Amino acid sequence: SPQGHYVACMATILSQMDKDHYSSYIKGFPSRPELMDFLMETFILFKDLIGKTVYPSDWMVMNMVQNREFLRAINQFATTLTEMFLSNGNFELQLWNNYFHLAVAFLTQDSLQLENFSQAKRNSIQAKYGDMRATIGAAIRDMWYKLGHRKIEFIPGMVGPILEMTLVPELELRKSTIPIFFDMMLCEYQLTKGFSRFEDEILRKLDSEVEGGRGDEQYKQLFESILLSCCRRHPELAKPGENFIALVAGLLERLLDYRAVMNDENKTYSMSCTVNLLNFYKEIDRQAMYIRYLYKLKDLHVSYENYTEGAYTLLLHARLLKWSDEVNTAPMQGLHSPSLHTQRQLKEALYNQIIDYFDQGKMWEEAIHICKELAEQYESEVFDYEMLSDILQREAKFYEKILKVLRPSPDYFAVGYYGQGFPTFLRNKVFIYRGKEYERREDFEMQLLSPFPNAEKLQSTSPPGQDITGSPGQYIQCFTVQPVEEAKVRFKDRSIPEQITNFYKANHVQKFNYSRPFKKGPKDPDNEFANMWIERTTFVTAYPLPGILRWFVVTSTTMTIISPLENAIETMMKTNEKIMSEINRHQNDPGLPINPLSMLLNGIVDPAVMGGFAKYETAFFQESYLQEHPQDNGNIEKLKDLIAWQIPLLAEGVRIHGRKVTEDLRPFHERMEQCFVQLRAKVESQYGVREMICFEDRRSGRPRSMAWGPSWDHLSYAGDRQLLHSMEVPPTPKPTHHPPESEERRGERRENRSSTFFGYRRQDPQPSISELPEPKDEKRRPSHMSESSLGSPDGKQPPPSRDPPSTQPSTAGTSPSPTGFGGRVKSASKLPPLPRKISPTVYETFLEQSD
């Protein structure tokens, strides 16, 4: 090409010039300004030619010849700079600045990076031309030190070029040029008693250089060791220097981790490294860099449809802004319009985007919080009632979605990365991951292992030993954990729809449990509960989930041992909660299929299916157990109380089941009903009667459900206050007219949902199941269904005349329970006959429908 021909001619001319030729040429300029113009133009020309690919990359000889002659010319001109443009009266800042940029551009050009060549070509170049990078690097270092007190004029302008030079992967070059950084620090410190300008510039440049592919672990170690050695020789810089070096080392570590995974197909680890970087910039108060990585993270989330996490990420930027008309000085990121001049405008735009992301992520509770804040601004600050109307309509739709749209709770997984083969941000750490909707653990594990094809999956859930954590390999451990709900004071002792409470059971959680059963003590082949111990591990994450990531590192781990009796109590609590949950679901939605309720109730009331809680009685209620474990007396009473409280729950479940069961499954229901009658009589005779609370729903027509906490204590205390007296049923006024059909239906819904603890109205206060459809065989009609009454029709408690002395209540026929529930203790007069077994044909029909 013409340009190549021109460069070849120039290189030929320069090759013919020796030192005397250069000296004579320089002296031939009639004036100093003309010489300066010549040098300026020459530096610009050389830099332009070096930056362009004049010859093909495989023309090694032509490239090396050109570089050799350019290097000789640059060194000759450097001598001229020192002799004629360095003294106080003759110093030319721009000329020196052009020299340094030219020298660094020469050193960092691709044709001189020998590590990119094959070993044979590398040896050939070094044998004939040497490593020209070391030569020009030494020249740059010497020219820098010659500047003397003029160095401060090149700070921070020359920090970037010098950094680019030191990042070249040549050991001797790095060793000779990294000390220039200390000289810059010292120069600024002597003038200002600090080096903030140098620090800001090197942190900013380091980010772009490492992201562009420069830098490695060797550079990090050399930077630390060389600068620490320099700082310790100067007492005034020892402490601030050490802090600065630790800062740069921390940034380098995070940048190298980020670069290592940024091009992976699986962006999981890119997101982790991005969060590490933005947290780092937040800690050191570099807002521009912090916002830059916030938007990198947001873009990654949106590309993977992690809209919830994208919303939380944008929210971090929005929280930095104020509702004011101040000019937005933060750098604009993302697709925001340049017309968003004020902080208010930008914050409003961010909030609208955040609301959209929360909506797509089904986090409507969070979207409502943002809507409320926007509504406050529109109503009280800017008085934009049109926008206020729009935002309130959006907020109303979110409330509706909470109650009507199905939202499956996510699964959570604990993942441990063990072994020295993992990068530092994963090595020997445990993370809690938030799964996506309906994500199976098998699919999650497959995606987890894809970036590490050589990793081995650990089969055990126990923490590995030193042989694993210290090995050079890669081991991944994955298992499901359960979120631990934070207690919500505003939900305590309230009847809250399940759609509302379920959200908080799996969101805004920071603690997670994993329970591993194990056997201890003598084995009992007939009763596995007697020696079933639980090892429970509790993980606490750095931040609540969900957040700006789908996973967070575990910061603390604790382990507790749950005894068989405590395990039985927990199991009973969960069973009762599950019954209550099913009852609430059917009360709120009468159209639900009945099969799940059928299987749940039958598995509890029919001893032939699961054995009920008889094994608990065998294991823990014997005199021998009490003698061996006297400290468990309180827990035994608590377990008995929970067993007793299961009866009114089952009674309501059986009532709903009888109301909804189809005729072909009527025999199945009748057997379950009779099994329950026998179970009820047995439990009430041994553990007393428990009666549920009646609530009058002041919000007619609204579905009701009970908010069950992690334990029954909060409801139990309510029982102490309210279960001691039966609720009076107000007289039903006679209707004066027939309402329209739609109003009739609404009235039915009110009747079904509003009056009792379970959500149905019962005029007869007797808590029997006599309201259920009676079996066709009169001989098998339950004869003891009204034993546990809510009280007499006048609202007063009848005296418990048939109570045994051991359970005689002390006041008003009531007895406080270990769980806090109140209830009258009665014994059944006699046990009902054993119900007949269900026909196998009918039961098979039920199973087919269930499937």
NORKA-V752099 format. One record per backbone hydrogen bond with DSSP energy under -0.5 kcal/mol. NH is the residue of the N-H (numbers start at 1). CO is the residue of the C=O. E is the energy in kcal/mol with one decimal. If there is no record, write none. Layout:
# NORKA-V752099
NH:CO:E  NH:CO:E
This chain:
# NORKA-V752099
5:1:-2.4  6:2:-2.3  7:3:-2.5  8:4:-2.4  9:5:-2.2  10:6:-2.3  11:7:-2.9  12:8:-2.0  13:9:-2.4  14:10:-2.8  15:11:-1.8  16:12:-0.9  16:13:-0.9  17:13:-0.5  17:14:-1.1  22:18:-1.9  23:19:-2.2  24:20:-2.8  25:21:-2.4  26:22:-2.3  27:23:-2.1  28:24:-1.0  29:26:-1.3  35:31:-1.6  36:32:-2.5  37:33:-2.3  38:34:-2.1  39:35:-2.6  40:36:-2.6  41:37:-2.5  42:38:-2.5  43:39:-2.8  44:40:-2.2  45:41:-2.5  46:42:-3.0  47:43:-2.3  48:44:-2.2  49:45:-2.5  50:46:-2.6  51:47:-1.9  52:48:-0.6  52:49:-0.6  54:52:-1.4  59:56:-1.9  60:58:-1.7  63:59:-2.2  64:60:-2.5  65:61:-2.6  66:62:-2.3  67:63:-2.4  68:64:-2.5  69:65:-2.1  70:66:-2.5  71:67:-2.5  72:68:-1.9  73:69:-2.2  74:70:-2.8  75:71:-2.2  76:72:-1.8  77:73:-2.5  78:74:-1.9  79:75:-1.5  80:76:-1.4  81:77:-2.2  82:78:-2.1  83:79:-2.2  84:80:-2.6  85:81:-2.2  90:87:-0.9  91:87:-1.3  92:85:-1.2  93:91:-0.5  96:92:-2.0  97:93:-2.5  98:94:-2.4  99:95:-1.8  100:96:-2.3  101:97:-2.1  102:98:-2.2  103:99:-2.8  104:100:-2.5  105:101:-2.1  106:102:-2.4  107:103:-2.3  108:104:-2.2  109:105:-0.5  109:106:-0.9  112:109:-1.4  113:110:-1.6  114:112:-1.6  116:113:-1.9  117:114:-2.1  122:118:-2.7  123:119:-2.3  124:120:-2.0  125:121:-2.5  126:122:-2.3  127:123:-2.0  128:124:-1.7  129:125:-3.3  130:125:-1.2  132:130:-1.0  134:131:-1.0  135:131:-0.9  136:132:-2.4  137:133:-2.3  138:134:-2.0  139:135:-1.7  140:136:-2.4  141:137:-2.3  142:138:-2.3  143:139:-2.5  144:140:-2.3  145:141:-2.0  146:142:-1.4  147:143:-0.6  147:144:-1.4  148:145:-0.8  150:147:-1.9  151:148:-1.6  152:149:-0.6  153:150:-1.5  154:151:-2.4  155:152:-1.2  156:154:-0.5  158:154:-3.1  159:156:-1.7  160:156:-0.6  162:158:-2.1  163:159:-2.4  164:160:-2.6  165:161:-1.9  166:162:-2.5  167:163:-1.5  168:165:-1.4  170:168:-2.9  174:170:-2.4  175:171:-2.4  176:172:-1.8  177:173:-1.6  178:174:-2.3  180:177:-1.7  181:178:-1.9  182:178:-0.6  183:179:-1.8  184:180:-2.0  185:181:-2.4  186:182:-2.9  187:183:-2.4  188:184:-2.3  189:185:-2.5  190:186:-2.4  191:187:-0.8  192:188:-2.7  193:189:-2.7  194:188:-0.5  199:195:-2.3  200:196:-2.9  201:197:-2.0  202:198:-2.4  203:199:-2.1  204:200:-2.0  205:201:-2.7  206:202:-2.3  207:203:-1.4  208:204:-1.2  209:205:-2.5  210:206:-2.5  211:207:-1.9  212:208:-1.4  213:210:-1.7  214:209:-2.1  215:167:-0.7  220:216:-1.7  221:217:-2.1  222:218:-2.6  223:219:-3.0  224:220:-2.1  225:221:-2.6  226:222:-2.7  227:223:-1.7  228:224:-2.2  229:225:-1.9  230:226:-2.0  231:227:-2.8  232:228:-2.1  233:229:-0.6  233:230:-0.9  234:231:-1.7  237:234:-1.8  238:234:-0.7  238:235:-0.8  239:235:-0.5  241:237:-2.1  242:238:-2.0  243:239:-2.2  244:240:-2.2  245:241:-2.6  246:242:-2.4  247:243:-1.9  248:244:-2.5  249:245:-2.6  250:246:-2.4  251:247:-2.2  252:248:-2.9  253:249:-2.3  254:250:-1.9  255:251:-2.8  256:252:-2.7  257:253:-1.9  258:254:-2.4  259:255:-2.7  260:256:-1.9  261:257:-1.1  261:258:-0.6  262:258:-1.2  264:261:-1.5  267:265:-0.8  269:266:-0.6  271:267:-2.1  272:268:-1.5  273:269:-2.3  274:270:-2.2  275:271:-2.3  276:272:-2.2  277:273:-1.9  278:274:-2.6  279:275:-2.5  280:276:-1.6  281:277:-2.6  282:278:-1.8  283:279:-2.3  284:280:-1.8  285:282:-1.1  286:281:-2.9  287:285:-0.7  290:286:-2.3  291:287:-2.8  292:288:-1.9  293:289:-2.0  294:290:-1.7  295:291:-1.9  296:292:-1.3  297:293:-2.3  298:294:-2.5  299:295:-2.2  300:296:-1.7  301:297:-2.3  302:298:-2.5  303:299:-2.0  304:300:-1.0  304:301:-0.8  305:302:-1.5  306:301:-2.9  307:305:-1.5  310:306:-2.3  311:307:-2.2  312:308:-2.1  313:309:-1.9  314:310:-2.3  315:311:-2.1  316:312:-1.0  316:313:-0.8  317:313:-0.8  317:314:-0.5  318:314:-2.3  319:315:-2.3  320:317:-1.3  321:317:-0.5  321:318:-1.4  324:322:-2.1  328:341:-3.1  329:327:-0.9  336:333:-1.1  340:337:-1.8  341:339:-1.9  343:326:-2.2  344:324:-1.9  346:342:-2.1  347:343:-2.7  348:344:-2.5  349:345:-2.1  350:346:-2.5  351:347:-2.6  352:348:-2.1  353:349:-1.8  354:350:-2.7  355:351:-2.5  356:352:-1.8  357:353:-2.2  358:354:-2.7  359:355:-2.3  360:356:-2.3  361:357:-1.9  362:359:-1.4  363:358:-2.7  364:362:-0.8  367:363:-1.8  368:364:-2.2  369:365:-1.4  370:366:-1.6  371:367:-2.5  372:368:-2.5  373:369:-1.7  374:370:-2.4  375:371:-2.9  376:372:-2.1  377:373:-1.5  378:374:-2.6  379:375:-2.4  380:376:-2.5  381:376:-0.5  381:377:-1.8  382:377:-2.7  383:377:-0.7  384:378:-1.2  385:383:-1.0  388:384:-2.0  389:385:-2.3  390:386:-1.8  391:387:-2.5  392:388:-2.2  393:389:-1.9  394:390:-2.0  395:391:-2.3  396:392:-2.2  397:393:-1.8  398:394:-1.6  399:395:-1.9  400:396:-2.0  401:397:-2.3  402:398:-2.1  403:399:-1.2  404:400:-1.8  405:401:-2.6  412:481:-0.7  413:433:-2.3  414:479:-3.1  415:413:-0.5  415:431:-3.1  416:477:-2.5  417:429:-2.5  418:416:-0.6  418:475:-3.3  420:471:-3.4  421:473:-2.1  422:419:-1.0  426:423:-2.0  427:423:-2.2  428:417:-1.7  429:417:-0.9  429:426:-1.6  431:415:-3.0  432:552:-2.5  433:413:-3.4  433:431:-0.6  434:550:-3.3  435:411:-3.3  435:433:-0.7  439:436:-1.9  440:438:-0.5  444:440:-2.3  445:441:-2.6  446:442:-2.0  447:443:-2.0  448:444:-2.0  449:445:-2.2  450:446:-1.0  452:449:-1.3  455:452:-1.8  456:474:-2.6  458:476:-2.8  468:465:-1.3  469:465:-2.3  470:466:-2.4  471:468:-0.9  475:418:-2.7  476:456:-2.5  477:416:-2.3  479:414:-1.8  481:412:-2.5  482:513:-2.9  484:511:-2.7  485:483:-0.7  489:487:-0.7  491:488:-1.4  492:488:-0.5  492:489:-1.3  494:491:-1.5  496:494:-0.9  500:497:-1.2  501:497:-1.8  502:498:-2.7  503:500:-0.5  504:500:-0.7  504:501:-0.6  505:501:-0.7  505:502:-0.7  506:502:-0.7  506:503:-0.8  507:503:-0.7  508:545:-0.9  509:545:-2.0  511:484:-0.5  512:539:-2.2  513:482:-3.0  514:537:-2.1  516:514:-0.5  516:535:-2.4  517:515:-0.5  518:533:-2.4  520:531:-1.3  525:523:-0.5  527:524:-1.3  530:527:-0.9  531:528:-0.5  532:529:-1.0  533:518:-2.4  533:531:-1.1  534:562:-2.4  535:516:-2.8  536:534:-0.7  536:560:-3.0  537:514:-3.0  537:535:-0.6  538:558:-3.1  539:512:-3.2  539:537:-0.5  540:556:-2.3  541:510:-2.2  542:553:-2.1  545:509:-2.7  547:549:-1.1  552:432:-1.6  554:430:-3.3  555:540:-2.9  556:540:-1.4  558:538:-2.1  560:536:-2.7  562:534:-3.5  562:560:-0.5  563:561:-0.5  567:563:-2.6  568:564:-2.0  569:565:-2.1  570:566:-2.3  571:567:-2.4  572:568:-2.4  573:569:-2.4  574:570:-2.6  575:571:-2.3  576:572:-2.6  577:573:-2.6  578:574:-2.3  579:575:-2.3  580:576:-2.5  581:577:-2.5  582:578:-2.3  583:579:-2.5  584:580:-2.7  585:581:-2.2  586:582:-2.3  587:583:-2.4  588:584:-2.4  589:585:-1.9  592:589:-1.8  598:594:-2.5  599:595:-2.5  600:596:-2.1  601:597:-2.6  602:598:-2.6  603:599:-1.9  604:600:-0.6  604:601:-1.1  605:601:-2.8  606:602:-1.8  607:605:-0.8  609:606:-1.9  610:606:-1.1  611:606:-0.5  611:607:-0.7  614:611:-1.4  616:613:-0.6  617:613:-1.6  618:614:-2.2  619:615:-2.2  620:616:-2.9  621:616:-0.6  621:617:-1.5  626:622:-1.7  627:623:-2.1  628:624:-1.7  629:625:-2.3  632:629:-1.7  633:630:-1.3  636:632:-2.4  637:633:-2.1  638:634:-1.8  639:635:-2.4  640:636:-2.5  641:637:-2.3  642:638:-2.1  643:639:-2.3  644:640:-2.5  645:641:-2.3  646:642:-0.9  646:643:-0.6  647:643:-0.6  647:644:-1.1  648:644:-0.6  649:645:-0.9  650:646:-2.7  651:647:-2.7  652:648:-1.7  653:649:-2.1  654:650:-3.1  655:651:-2.1  656:652:-2.4  657:653:-2.4  658:654:-2.6  659:655:-1.6  660:656:-1.5  661:657:-1.9  665:662:-0.9  666:663:-1.6  669:665:-2.1  670:666:-2.6  671:667:-2.2  672:668:-2.1  673:669:-2.9  674:670:-2.3  675:671:-2.7  676:672:-2.1  677:673:-2.0  678:674:-2.0  679:675:-2.5  680:676:-3.4  681:677:-2.3  682:678:-2.1  683:679:-2.7  684:680:-2.8  685:681:-1.8  686:682:-1.4  687:683:-3.8  688:684:-1.0  689:824:-1.7  691:822:-0.5  695:693:-0.5  697:695:-0.7  697:754:-1.5  698:696:-0.7  700:698:-1.2  702:699:-1.8  707:494:-1.3  708:706:-0.9  709:711:-0.5  716:712:-2.8  717:713:-2.8  718:714:-1.2  719:715:-1.8  720:716:-1.9  720:820:-0.7  721:717:-1.6  722:718:-2.6  723:719:-2.6  725:722:-0.9  730:728:-0.7  733:731:-0.6  739:737:-0.6  744:740:-2.4  745:741:-2.2  746:742:-2.1  747:743:-2.6  748:744:-2.5  749:745:-2.3  750:746:-2.5  751:747:-2.5  752:748:-2.5  753:749:-2.0  754:750:-1.9  757:693:-1.4  761:751:-1.0  765:763:-0.7  767:788:-0.6  768:766:-1.6  772:769:-1.7  778:776:-0.8  780:777:-1.3  781:778:-1.4  787:784:-1.0  789:787:-1.0  790:765:-1.1  792:796:-2.2  795:792:-2.4  801:799:-2.4  803:800:-1.4  807:804:-1.2  808:805:-1.1  810:814:-0.7  811:814:-1.0  814:811:-2.2  815:823:-1.1  817:821:-1.6  820:817:-1.8  823:815:-1.0  826:824:-0.6  828:681:-0.5  843:839:-2.1  844:840:-2.3  845:841:-1.9  846:842:-2.0  847:843:-2.2  848:844:-2.3  849:845:-2.0  850:846:-2.3  851:847:-2.6
